[in-house]
Amino acid sequence: MLAKRLVAQSSTSEDCKQLMISKLRAVCGFPFTSKLERMLQDNDASKNLTHEYRAYCKEKDVQDMVGFSVMVLNSTVWSFSTPSNVILSIGVIIIYCFLKQ
């Protein structure tokens, strides 16, 4: 359930998440909470990358046409299945090529 809340960005407070994990660690031990902690680290990395992208767009005066955001999901931590085929729209491909330069 935590994974779904983090991906949907519906969590309320960073402090509440950290408090919940520290209480679980005290009761259940580190092995039980290690994946949860890595999920929070991935979530923080996602927020940082999205913020850096928006700062880049602002600095270069580039309009964010698609509302781009980044989600870091380490495959060993997150329990989502991998899509078999990903097809990108032409708009996303154009933006990707522009940013790659």
C-alpha positions, -999 to 999 in steps of 0.1 A, spaced: 0 0 0 29 24 7 42 18 -29 9 27 -44 7 59 -22 42 69 -32 36 64 -69 3 82 -68 20 109 -47 -9 108 -22 12 107 9 6 134 34 38 141 53 74 131 49 77 132 87 48 107 91 63 83 67 97 84 84 81 80 118 60 50 106 91 33 93 112 40 124 84 25 146 82 -6 123 120 -9 124 119 -9 162 93 -36 163 101 -58 132 138 -51 126 158 -36 98 153 -64 72 116 -58 73 119 -21 67 148 -19 43 126 -20 12 103 6 26 133 29 33 146 23 -3 112 32 -16 113 65 2 149 71 -12 136 64 -47 107 88 -41 131 115 -29 153 109 -60 122 112 -82 112 146 -66 148 159 -70 150 149 -107 117 165 -115 127 196 -97 160 197 -116 142 193 -149 118 221 -141 148 243 -131 165 234 -163 134 243 -183 131 276 -165 168 284 -170 168 275 -207 133 292 -212 119 259 -224 82 253 -221 72 220 -204 46 210 -230 37 176 -214 39 181 -177 70 158 -175 79 142 -142 103 115 -132 96 84 -111 126 63 -100 115 28 -93 142 3 -85 131 -31 -98 144 -49 -67 123 -28 -44 91 -20 -61 66 -49 -67 51 -37 -99 52 -58 -130 72 -47 -160 52 -37 -191 60 -59 -220 61 -31 -246 63 6 -242 53 28 -272 62 64 -269 41 91 -286 58 113 -312 56 143 -288 76 124 -262 102 113 -287 106 149 -299 111 162 -264 135 133 -256 156 141 -286 156 178 -277 167 172 -241 193 147 -252 212 175 -271 
